[in-house]
């Protein structure tokens, strides 16, 4: 296999500068929304005492889950020694760091008292998965930065596999921690299930790879560097597998719920309710986000078209956002069951489905997290050698035969 | 001259005697009139010899809402404060509420007050990342407003929806019941009253249905009543062992 060369991107075109400018605007809008929410209090948002986590958390959890999944490509090259993925490992690590930074920013800025971040970093209750997550998230930065250093400095290359393995294990722990935020909640009908940890791991594979594919196509399309079919088609086939795996987990989750009479209420609420969650589940999560991408990616015509691969990746992301919205918001909207079988009413919305109307500041904050992730990648590509000069078939595929 | 000295000595004696009498009158009440309050003295730590609990007899609950009003006035939320004018109804804090339950098959209906259940194994304490949500050794579960970062994870974890988040700036707080924007709060079992030997405000206001006392003391009124007529816990299946018990919940 040929040696891969990396170089910084030029980053002086009008297109590049406009991207940075637009992302900057989104970030400014998000910071403005943060100031507005923090200064006035959360009454300006749609979040309330029933639905305490809203759109910002949907964005944050998606970004954090995608971050751990984005590292997958690097892990496949270092841990599982697949040479074809090696040129992508640096971009994979960079994207993982950027997505996590964006997600954490949104999470921290939505706190009731973000000025007490230092308290969160000095007072720990280690029975709380949140406390573990603080270490897992910040440790991820350290582990991945070290991993990338091993990759990018010639002298340290012999440690790449060890660092990559450490990063791989760390990201599994991190995603387990993220899924367990919901899995450890005994109180709510939609949570309290061990499946959340592995399901979030599989979700991270799927969402992270979809984001990676889109970012890869954007970088190589934007810089004019060649991106061959060999590597792209490997990635898109892998994405199809991951999307199918997530769908499997979702099916198992609901089948189990359907079997247990105790859970019929919440399962009916999500699968067959007269509400937004049912519509999002079937139309966006299942059809658009799972079945359509699988069909697109494995169809011989659409599966070999760059445009369709990009569309499929976008649909996976859309379906993923819907899935996280249903988990976070739907799980809170369904009432707590204190008196099974009884009709319940109070002044504090006992016994009724909670209402939640997302507000503009929440969307702006969430989108600024995405913008932060993308701007980190955009700027980093100009500063350091993350981008391979060529991912053309002849350059990456060890078994490539030149076209006759 | 000797007459003067005698007069001076007498004067000193009278003054000395008066001073001693005044000192005695000042100090004596502190020695003879103090009685030990039901709660421990303020400078001694709380112990786990005591476990505070509330027993609510829903058979007698007539939905008068006196418990809610008393809590609001005592702790400065809802009608007991000028604050939270911007928050929507479902954003306003509620420390205690009355819940109406009815059996759709039989038509049997009940009302009961619902507040923080002060669990022995509180999920809110388990999930709090900073330890702001904590349980005192005598069983009262509270939030330390100094270190609450407002993440609302405890609100997700509470099976009883006992907690509220403050969605706007407050100015009308009681000094003994700190409340602040961006933090989470819930019923404190009127810990400031309990530490003073008094009942929580809701119990005191309720004329028919609530008893407060030490669950660890077999001779307390609450323990005697539980022994005679039993009591249930809401969501007992979660094995949280709440300190708030109910009677008459036979829906």
Interface residues (C-beta under 8 A of the other chain):
Chain A: X38 X40 X41 X42 X43 X47 X48 X49 X50 X52 X53 X111 X112 X113 X114 X116 X117 X119 X120 X123 X124 X125 X127 X128 X129 X130 X131 X133 X134 X181 X184 X185 X186 X187 X188 X332 X336 X338 X339 X341 X342 X343 X344 X345 X346 X347 X348 X349 X350 X351 X354 X355
Chain B: X86 X87 X88 X90 X91 X92 X93 X94 X97 X98 X99 X100 X101 X102 X103 X104 X114 X123 X125 X126 X127 X128 X129 X130 X131 X132 X147 X148 X149 X150 X151 X152 X153 X155 X156 X157 X158 X159 X160 X161 X163 X164 X165 X166 X167 X168 X169 X181 X182 X183 X184 X234 X235 X238 X249 X251
